[in-house]
């Protein structure tokens, strides 16, 4: 029997994923739909204030293209000053710009751990960190249960038991986590994690790395992030702030020590072998950050947190319906209301999402492999530009879907 062609292999693989309801497709939201999906938490992508600030930077002569890798002809005084100013805003010694958060995380985790070192990470850590760990020279890696300090403690204790080099301070341990998790919207117990690391790794060989992607612009003084909010700048080895969420731009920065920055310039392959961001992209990042560090985005941030509290209260009063299997049609985790991200756990994520989309709300179903099987949900993101009336309408839509679903299940049972 002849071997199937590459096209046939890809087609069969895609069909297998489709049958498991996991096929991904590109979509475009309707222009009149209400955004409850994007990561534009501060609603800056439609801000006239940001547009005006950005256009000011585009006056005069400048090169449109990058020119190459940062180590060749892509660097500029503008980029270096931007790094310095962003690092200062986040109270970090130094910063290094990357083209994306994925590049920043993968480059950091792939290059910094040395042979014989170990990486311990939250089980819900982003795919970019997994990519970096896969390429890393670290001796081993292990996960701990999501946001569980007890699980982290047990993992570190076991690692010290079987690897005497750690207890002796001869091997480093990197602890990877996110400040806010993108699928659940819950916040890491960062202060407790840092205390645990200090206690169990007293040889100063424990290094905490925090991905601040979803806290940038939202938490901390003027949106500087969770690490700054807790005053833990000196206890965290590195932070990754991305520009594609609240800042409505592209790119990311690794905040770290001067020596770590120099090391990344020499060994982080996504930085070394990629064409760097062009001036217009850097100007957009600077324009957004200026809204943060001058306080001009504070009204938006306050409005966002009011809406978070409002949706939280509406979901608390939501009348949950139970299906024929005894499962809740919608389940809201107890951790909701800690960030602009809400997860509506449901056995019917695609059906609920389609119902809301038909009513004019942009929400997305989240299914495996993005989340574990049994953790399917519809993800709801709030933005400063949303309104209480829009939230009311969304919650009413969810209630109507539950009622319609229960009625439909009843009709199906009556026909049996």
BASE-544577 format. One record per residue (C-alpha): residue in one letter; x, y, z. Coordinates in Angstrom, 3 decimals, m for minus. Last residue first. Layout:
N
+----+----------+----------+----------+
: aa :        u :        v :        w :
+----+----------+----------+----------+
:  a :        X :        Y :        Z :
...
+----+----------+----------+----------+
This chain:
416
+----+----------+----------+----------+
: aa :        u :        v :        w :
+----+----------+----------+----------+
:  x :  m37.498 :    9.174 :   24.119 :
:  x :  m39.324 :   12.207 :   22.706 :
:  x :  m39.934 :   13.655 :   26.161 :
:  x :  m36.209 :   13.521 :   26.943 :
:  x :  m35.355 :   15.672 :   23.878 :
:  x :  m38.022 :   18.207 :   24.854 :
:  x :  m36.539 :   18.445 :   28.328 :
:  x :  m33.028 :   18.900 :   26.938 :
:  x :  m34.301 :   21.739 :   24.775 :
:  x :  m36.006 :   23.414 :   27.739 :
:  x :  m32.794 :   23.142 :   29.766 :
:  x :  m30.819 :   24.645 :   26.881 :
:  x :  m33.302 :   27.481 :   26.378 :
:  x :  m33.162 :   28.371 :   30.073 :
:  x :  m29.364 :   28.213 :   30.140 :
:  x :  m29.152 :   30.324 :   26.981 :
:  x :  m31.552 :   32.893 :   28.435 :
:  x :  m29.391 :   33.217 :   31.547 :
:  x :  m26.238 :   33.673 :   29.440 :
:  x :  m27.989 :   36.391 :   27.417 :
:  x :  m29.117 :   38.103 :   30.620 :
:  x :  m25.481 :   38.112 :   31.795 :
:  x :  m24.388 :   39.651 :   28.487 :
:  x :  m27.123 :   42.297 :   28.567 :
:  x :  m26.249 :   43.329 :   32.108 :
:  x :  m22.570 :   43.555 :   31.162 :
:  x :  m23.428 :   45.771 :   28.216 :
:  x :  m25.493 :   48.018 :   30.500 :
:  x :  m22.596 :   48.228 :   32.969 :
:  x :  m20.414 :   49.525 :   30.151 :
:  x :  m17.367 :   48.298 :   28.241 :
:  x :  m14.643 :   50.747 :   27.227 :
:  x :  m12.449 :   49.984 :   30.246 :
:  x :  m12.354 :   46.387 :   29.061 :
:  x :  m13.632 :   43.102 :   30.431 :
:  x :  m12.622 :   39.672 :   29.208 :
:  x :  m15.006 :   36.706 :   29.155 :
:  x :  m13.708 :   33.200 :   28.422 :
:  x :  m16.221 :   30.475 :   27.650 :
:  x :  m15.125 :   27.239 :   29.263 :
:  x :  m13.839 :   23.712 :   28.902 :
:  x :  m12.093 :   22.411 :   32.028 :
:  x :  m13.113 :   18.751 :   31.635 :
:  x :  m10.274 :   18.076 :   29.217 :
:  x :   m7.388 :   20.375 :   30.083 :
:  x :   m7.250 :   23.884 :   28.566 :
:  x :   m5.702 :   24.980 :   25.255 :
:  x :   m5.733 :   21.336 :   24.102 :
:  x :   m8.634 :   21.270 :   24.762 :
:  x :  m11.453 :   23.849 :   24.593 :
:  x :  m11.873 :   27.590 :   25.072 :
:  x :  m15.056 :   29.005 :   23.543 :
:  x :  m14.753 :   32.678 :   22.610 :
:  x :  m16.801 :   35.751 :   23.423 :
:  x :  m17.741 :   38.628 :   21.122 :
:  x :  m21.289 :   39.648 :   22.036 :
:  x :  m23.870 :   40.483 :   19.356 :
:  x :  m26.737 :   38.142 :   20.267 :
:  x :  m25.538 :   35.591 :   17.711 :
:  x :  m22.149 :   35.713 :   19.421 :
:  x :  m23.755 :   34.927 :   22.774 :
:  x :  m25.534 :   31.846 :   21.390 :
:  x :  m22.430 :   30.725 :   19.516 :
:  x :  m20.324 :   31.011 :   22.690 :
:  x :  m22.848 :   29.026 :   24.738 :
:  x :  m22.984 :   26.245 :   22.142 :
:  x :  m19.212 :   26.116 :   21.726 :
:  x :  m18.593 :   25.939 :   25.477 :
:  x :  m21.161 :   23.209 :   26.269 :
:  x :  m19.809 :   21.351 :   29.312 :
:  x :  m19.431 :   24.790 :   30.933 :
:  x :  m16.882 :   26.758 :   32.928 :
:  x :  m17.439 :   30.496 :   32.607 :
:  x :  m13.962 :   31.978 :   32.962 :
:  x :  m13.596 :   35.637 :   33.890 :
:  x :  m10.612 :   37.822 :   32.959 :
:  x :  m10.557 :   41.469 :   34.116 :
:  x :   m8.730 :   40.392 :   37.291 :
:  x :   m9.505 :   39.142 :   40.812 :
:  x :  m13.265 :   38.907 :   40.246 :
:  x :  m13.369 :   35.150 :   39.814 :
:  x :  m11.366 :   32.843 :   42.108 :
:  x :  m14.469 :   31.004 :   43.314 :
:  x :  m14.884 :   29.494 :   39.858 :
:  x :  m18.048 :   30.352 :   37.861 :
:  x :  m19.943 :   27.259 :   36.737 :
:  x :  m22.329 :   27.337 :   33.804 :
:  x :  m24.595 :   24.504 :   32.665 :
:  x :  m24.093 :   22.932 :   36.088 :
:  x :  m23.839 :   19.151 :   35.878 :
:  x :  m26.507 :   16.790 :   37.203 :
:  x :  m26.417 :   14.664 :   34.066 :
:  x :  m29.798 :   15.978 :   32.927 :
:  x :  m28.492 :   19.573 :   33.045 :
:  x :  m28.462 :   21.918 :   36.033 :
:  x :  m29.295 :   25.636 :   35.772 :
:  x :  m27.398 :   28.384 :   37.567 :
:  x :  m29.352 :   31.484 :   38.626 :
:  x :  m26.719 :   34.225 :   38.359 :
:  x :  m26.522 :   36.311 :   41.523 :
:  x :  m22.755 :   35.915 :   42.038 :
:  x :  m22.335 :   36.467 :   38.289 :
:  x :  m23.850 :   39.935 :   38.620 :
:  x :  m21.595 :   40.821 :   41.578 :
:  x :  m18.439 :   39.802 :   39.708 :
:  x :  m19.626 :   41.670 :   36.627 :
:  x :  m19.880 :   44.825 :   38.758 :
:  x :  m16.564 :   44.338 :   40.529 :
:  x :  m14.750 :   43.892 :   37.225 :
:  x :  m16.625 :   46.895 :   35.822 :
:  x :  m15.399 :   49.084 :   38.664 :
:  x :  m11.896 :   47.702 :   38.072 :
:  x :  m12.001 :   48.787 :   34.411 :
:  x :  m13.248 :   52.264 :   35.305 :
:  x :  m10.294 :   52.752 :   37.642 :
:  x :   m7.880 :   51.607 :   34.923 :
:  x :   m9.448 :   53.910 :   32.355 :
:  x :   m9.204 :   56.862 :   34.700 :
:  x :   m5.561 :   55.970 :   35.419 :
:  x :   m4.501 :   55.970 :   31.763 :
:  x :   m3.205 :   59.553 :   31.809 :
:  x :   m1.052 :   58.786 :   34.852 :
:  x :    2.163 :   60.052 :   33.246 :
:  x :    3.772 :   56.595 :   33.565 :
:  x :    0.845 :   54.767 :   32.043 :
:  x :   m0.049 :   57.044 :   29.134 :
:  x :    3.670 :   57.307 :   28.367 :
:  x :    3.764 :   53.508 :   28.154 :
:  x :    1.241 :   53.563 :   25.323 :
:  x :    3.165 :   56.137 :   23.280 :
:  x :    6.458 :   54.322 :   23.902 :
:  x :    5.031 :   51.058 :   22.595 :
:  x :    3.624 :   52.774 :   19.500 :
:  x :    6.969 :   54.454 :   18.851 :
:  x :    8.708 :   51.076 :   19.024 :
:  x :    6.365 :   49.669 :   16.371 :
:  x :    6.808 :   52.744 :   14.138 :
:  x :   10.629 :   52.497 :   14.589 :
:  x :   10.811 :   48.888 :   13.406 :
:  x :   10.979 :   45.893 :   15.721 :
:  x :   14.079 :   43.730 :   15.392 :
:  x :   14.805 :   41.198 :   12.650 :
:  x :   15.277 :   37.901 :   14.439 :
:  x :   18.427 :   35.790 :   14.954 :
:  x :   19.951 :   37.312 :   18.071 :
:  x :   16.756 :   38.107 :   19.941 :
:  x :   15.017 :   34.773 :   19.387 :
:  x :   18.414 :   33.092 :   20.065 :
:  x :   18.897 :   34.424 :   23.593 :
:  x :   22.640 :   33.783 :   24.145 :
:  x :   24.708 :   36.956 :   23.779 :
:  x :   22.078 :   39.639 :   24.314 :
:  x :   20.586 :   37.386 :   26.983 :
:  x :   23.872 :   37.374 :   28.934 :
:  x :   24.166 :   41.162 :   28.780 :
:  x :   20.604 :   41.468 :   30.100 :
:  x :   21.363 :   38.983 :   32.880 :
:  x :   24.451 :   41.009 :   33.840 :
:  x :   22.452 :   44.236 :   33.961 :
:  x :   19.789 :   42.686 :   36.179 :
:  x :   16.315 :   41.820 :   34.881 :
:  x :   13.201 :   43.103 :   33.171 :
:  x :   12.481 :   41.181 :   29.971 :
:  x :   10.503 :   43.340 :   27.541 :
:  x :    7.737 :   42.519 :   25.112 :
:  x :    6.502 :   43.166 :   21.587 :
:  x :    3.343 :   44.343 :   19.893 :
:  x :    0.905 :   47.120 :   20.755 :
:  x :   m2.475 :   47.498 :   22.456 :
:  x :   m0.866 :   48.459 :   25.797 :
:  x :   m3.351 :   46.472 :   27.893 :
:  x :   m2.615 :   43.227 :   26.014 :
:  x :    0.002 :   43.104 :   23.241 :
:  x :    2.796 :   44.951 :   25.058 :
:  x :    4.237 :   42.102 :   27.096 :
:  x :    5.990 :   42.365 :   30.435 :
:  x :    8.360 :   39.512 :   31.324 :
:  x :    9.894 :   39.667 :   34.779 :
:  x :   13.239 :   38.334 :   35.954 :
:  x :   14.992 :   37.301 :   39.171 :
:  x :   12.225 :   38.348 :   41.546 :
:  x :   13.156 :   39.237 :   45.109 :
:  x :   14.366 :   42.802 :   44.497 :
:  x :   11.174 :   43.849 :   42.693 :
:  x :    8.971 :   42.337 :   45.386 :
:  x :    7.110 :   45.489 :   46.418 :
:  x :    3.740 :   43.755 :   46.253 :
:  x :    2.240 :   46.108 :   43.646 :
:  x :    5.606 :   46.239 :   41.892 :
:  x :    5.556 :   42.470 :   41.385 :
:  x :    1.867 :   42.585 :   40.425 :
:  x :    2.300 :   44.977 :   37.510 :
:  x :    3.341 :   48.568 :   36.715 :
:  x :   m0.265 :   49.587 :   35.974 :
:  x :   m0.090 :   53.079 :   37.472 :
:  x :    1.111 :   51.555 :   40.761 :
:  x :    0.238 :   47.857 :   40.632 :
:  x :   m2.274 :   45.989 :   38.512 :
:  x :   m3.953 :   46.617 :   35.139 :
:  x :   m1.397 :   48.191 :   32.810 :
:  x :    0.659 :   45.001 :   32.783 :
:  x :   m1.151 :   42.345 :   34.834 :
:  x :   m1.965 :   40.071 :   31.895 :
:  x :    1.584 :   39.752 :   30.528 :
:  x :    3.361 :   39.771 :   33.903 :
:  x :    5.270 :   36.508 :   33.391 :
:  x :    7.188 :   36.075 :   36.635 :
:  x :   10.567 :   34.365 :   37.045 :
:  x :   11.664 :   33.352 :   40.561 :
:  x :   15.294 :   32.295 :   41.041 :
:  x :   16.279 :   29.941 :   43.890 :
:  x :   20.043 :   29.542 :   44.427 :
:  x :   20.266 :   32.000 :   47.286 :
:  x :   21.672 :   29.235 :   49.553 :
:  x :   18.496 :   29.483 :   51.649 :
:  x :   16.504 :   27.464 :   49.113 :
:  x :   13.600 :   26.134 :   51.175 :
:  x :   12.838 :   29.283 :   53.148 :
:  x :   13.541 :   31.844 :   50.440 :
:  x :   11.571 :   29.804 :   47.900 :
:  x :    8.596 :   29.531 :   50.241 :
:  x :    8.691 :   33.248 :   50.994 :
:  x :    8.731 :   34.027 :   47.262 :
:  x :    5.764 :   31.723 :   46.684 :
:  x :    3.833 :   33.307 :   49.556 :
:  x :    4.377 :   36.800 :   48.097 :
:  x :    3.395 :   35.587 :   44.633 :
:  x :    0.073 :   33.970 :   45.481 :
:  x :   m0.646 :   33.975 :   41.710 :
:  x :   m3.776 :   35.782 :   40.537 :
:  x :   m6.769 :   34.153 :   38.877 :
:  x :   m8.021 :   35.148 :   35.434 :
:  x :   m8.824 :   31.543 :   34.595 :
:  x :   m7.562 :   31.290 :   30.990 :
:  x :   m4.950 :   34.057 :   30.951 :
:  x :   m3.387 :   33.461 :   34.329 :
:  x :   m2.417 :   36.597 :   36.215 :
:  x :    1.049 :   36.956 :   37.810 :
:  x :    2.433 :   34.059 :   35.812 :
:  x :    4.811 :   31.407 :   37.104 :
:  x :    8.276 :   29.929 :   36.659 :
:  x :   10.557 :   28.869 :   39.526 :
:  x :   14.198 :   28.485 :   38.519 :
:  x :   16.357 :   26.230 :   40.686 :
:  x :   20.139 :   26.588 :   40.641 :
:  x :   22.685 :   23.885 :   41.333 :
:  x :   25.709 :   23.904 :   43.657 :
:  x :   23.849 :   25.401 :   46.633 :
:  x :   24.432 :   22.314 :   48.752 :
:  x :   20.702 :   21.638 :   48.983 :
:  x :   20.521 :   21.823 :   45.192 :
:  x :   23.526 :   19.539 :   44.594 :
:  x :   21.913 :   16.955 :   46.877 :
:  x :   19.379 :   16.140 :   44.107 :
:  x :   16.968 :   13.425 :   45.314 :
:  x :   16.024 :   15.101 :   48.578 :
:  x :   16.295 :   18.654 :   47.277 :
:  x :   13.886 :   17.795 :   44.453 :
:  x :   11.462 :   16.202 :   46.894 :
:  x :   11.463 :   19.272 :   49.128 :
:  x :   11.076 :   21.572 :   46.111 :
:  x :    8.076 :   19.621 :   44.823 :
:  x :    6.468 :   19.464 :   48.268 :
:  x :    6.896 :   23.223 :   48.748 :
:  x :    5.496 :   23.961 :   45.285 :
:  x :    2.519 :   21.724 :   46.043 :
:  x :    1.895 :   23.548 :   49.319 :
:  x :    2.255 :   26.904 :   47.546 :
:  x :   m0.539 :   25.884 :   45.195 :
:  x :   m1.243 :   28.396 :   42.399 :
:  x :   m1.668 :   25.535 :   39.914 :
:  x :   m0.177 :   22.293 :   41.098 :
:  x :    3.606 :   22.097 :   40.726 :
:  x :    5.477 :   21.206 :   37.538 :
:  x :    8.844 :   19.561 :   37.057 :
:  x :   12.001 :   20.229 :   35.043 :
:  x :   15.305 :   18.459 :   34.706 :
:  x :   19.007 :   19.016 :   34.032 :
:  x :   18.541 :   22.446 :   32.513 :
:  x :   20.057 :   22.842 :   29.037 :
:  x :   16.866 :   24.503 :   27.785 :
:  x :   15.225 :   23.939 :   24.416 :
:  x :   12.127 :   22.246 :   25.839 :
:  x :   12.143 :   24.748 :   28.696 :
:  x :   11.880 :   27.608 :   26.220 :
:  x :    8.963 :   26.035 :   24.381 :
:  x :    7.233 :   25.257 :   27.668 :
:  x :    7.641 :   28.909 :   28.634 :
:  x :    6.032 :   29.979 :   25.357 :
:  x :    3.128 :   27.598 :   26.026 :
:  x :    2.119 :   29.623 :   29.103 :
:  x :    2.285 :   28.232 :   32.632 :
:  x :   m0.799 :   26.348 :   33.878 :
:  x :    1.192 :   23.603 :   35.683 :
:  x :    3.137 :   26.258 :   37.586 :
:  x :    6.829 :   25.733 :   36.964 :
:  x :    9.941 :   24.212 :   38.512 :
:  x :   13.098 :   24.464 :   36.402 :
:  x :   16.322 :   22.734 :   37.430 :
:  x :   20.039 :   23.426 :   36.966 :
:  x :   22.601 :   20.741 :   36.057 :
:  x :   23.527 :   22.379 :   32.761 :
:  x :   22.678 :   26.096 :   33.056 :
:  x :   19.282 :   27.772 :   33.110 :
:  x :   19.536 :   31.157 :   31.287 :
:  x :   19.296 :   30.246 :   27.586 :
:  x :   16.071 :   28.362 :   26.854 :
:  x :   14.027 :   29.926 :   29.652 :
:  x :   14.817 :   33.500 :   28.614 :
:  x :   14.575 :   32.970 :   24.866 :
:  x :   11.248 :   31.124 :   25.104 :
:  x :    9.791 :   33.733 :   27.434 :
:  x :   10.920 :   36.762 :   25.427 :
:  x :   10.151 :   35.247 :   22.033 :
:  x :    6.613 :   34.313 :   23.123 :
:  x :    6.137 :   37.762 :   24.628 :
:  x :    6.960 :   39.253 :   21.265 :
:  x :    9.648 :   41.122 :   19.325 :
:  x :   11.931 :   41.366 :   22.342 :
:  x :   13.171 :   44.374 :   24.319 :
:  x :   15.743 :   44.037 :   27.081 :
:  x :   15.357 :   45.748 :   30.446 :
:  x :   17.615 :   46.897 :   33.240 :
:  x :   17.803 :   47.600 :   36.974 :
:  x :   14.023 :   47.233 :   37.513 :
:  x :   11.633 :   49.691 :   39.164 :
:  x :    8.819 :   49.026 :   36.655 :
:  x :    8.885 :   52.630 :   35.427 :
:  x :   12.700 :   52.619 :   35.436 :
:  x :   12.785 :   49.483 :   33.287 :
:  x :   10.369 :   51.105 :   30.822 :
:  x :   12.536 :   54.230 :   30.635 :
:  x :   15.789 :   52.340 :   30.065 :
:  x :   14.303 :   50.061 :   27.421 :
:  x :   12.781 :   53.034 :   25.598 :
:  x :   16.129 :   54.833 :   25.687 :
:  x :   17.783 :   51.808 :   24.080 :
:  x :   15.114 :   51.564 :   21.388 :
:  x :   15.340 :   55.275 :   20.506 :
:  x :   19.143 :   55.099 :   20.471 :
:  x :   18.798 :   52.460 :   17.767 :
:  x :   19.363 :   48.741 :   17.093 :
:  x :   18.334 :   46.950 :   13.911 :
:  x :   21.688 :   47.074 :   12.118 :
:  x :   23.490 :   44.002 :   13.445 :
:  x :   22.907 :   42.861 :   17.031 :
:  x :   19.291 :   44.034 :   16.972 :
:  x :   18.717 :   41.963 :   13.856 :
:  x :   17.979 :   43.817 :   10.659 :
:  x :   17.341 :   47.250 :    9.225 :
:  x :   14.062 :   47.857 :   11.008 :
:  x :   12.051 :   49.346 :    8.193 :
:  x :   10.175 :   52.625 :    8.101 :
:  x :   13.252 :   54.757 :    8.618 :
:  x :   12.472 :   58.143 :   10.110 :
:  x :   11.880 :   61.689 :    8.890 :
:  x :    9.368 :   64.032 :   10.482 :
:  x :    6.117 :   63.301 :   12.274 :
:  x :    5.454 :   59.701 :   13.277 :
:  x :    6.095 :   60.305 :   16.954 :
:  x :    3.274 :   62.860 :   17.089 :
:  x :    1.005 :   60.296 :   15.429 :
:  x :    1.480 :   57.978 :   18.402 :
:  x :    0.439 :   60.586 :   20.950 :
:  x :   m2.637 :   61.451 :   18.889 :
:  x :   m3.627 :   57.789 :   18.470 :
:  x :   m3.131 :   57.124 :   22.173 :
:  x :   m5.465 :   59.966 :   23.115 :
:  x :   m7.936 :   59.010 :   20.385 :
:  x :   m8.215 :   55.609 :   22.054 :
:  x :   m9.523 :   52.750 :   19.886 :
:  x :   m6.586 :   50.420 :   20.590 :
:  x :   m6.455 :   51.760 :   24.142 :
:  x :   m9.476 :   49.903 :   25.497 :
:  x :   m7.703 :   49.488 :   28.864 :
:  x :   m8.120 :   45.692 :   28.879 :
:  x :   m7.331 :   45.167 :   25.193 :
:  x :   m6.965 :   41.414 :   25.791 :
:  x :   m9.831 :   40.685 :   23.399 :
:  x :  m12.957 :   38.693 :   24.225 :
:  x :  m15.849 :   40.677 :   25.669 :
:  x :  m16.005 :   43.084 :   22.735 :
:  x :  m19.547 :   44.132 :   21.861 :
:  x :  m20.365 :   43.376 :   18.229 :
:  x :  m21.025 :   46.140 :   15.689 :
:  x :  m17.815 :   45.552 :   13.730 :
:  x :  m18.359 :   41.797 :   13.585 :
:  x :  m15.501 :   39.724 :   14.958 :
:  x :  m13.009 :   38.152 :   12.568 :
:  x :  m12.113 :   34.479 :   12.817 :
:  x :   m9.159 :   32.220 :   12.016 :
:  x :   m9.814 :   28.539 :   12.661 :
:  x :   m8.764 :   25.972 :   15.283 :
:  x :  m10.052 :   22.396 :   15.227 :
:  x :  m10.518 :   20.924 :   18.702 :
:  x :  m14.021 :   19.481 :   18.456 :
:  x :  m12.605 :   15.917 :   18.680 :
:  x :  m13.883 :   15.207 :   15.181 :
:  x :  m12.159 :   18.373 :   13.985 :
:  x :   m8.839 :   17.239 :   15.491 :
:  x :   m9.027 :   13.940 :   13.636 :
:  x :   m9.971 :   15.802 :   10.450 :
:  x :   m6.912 :   18.018 :   10.864 :
:  x :   m4.669 :   14.968 :   11.204 :
:  x :   m6.271 :   13.349 :    8.165 :
:  x :   m5.745 :   16.482 :    6.059 :
:  x :   m2.145 :   16.848 :    7.248 :
:  x :   m1.358 :   13.232 :    6.388 :
:  x :   m3.141 :   13.516 :    3.041 :
:  x :   m1.137 :   16.634 :    2.168 :
:  x :    2.080 :   14.869 :    3.145 :
:  x :    1.214 :   11.996 :    0.808 :
:  x :    0.071 :    8.634 :    2.074 :
:  x :    2.513 :    5.767 :    1.712 :
:  x :    1.541 :    3.348 :   m1.025 :
:  x :    0.000 :    0.000 :    0.000 :
+----+----------+----------+----------+
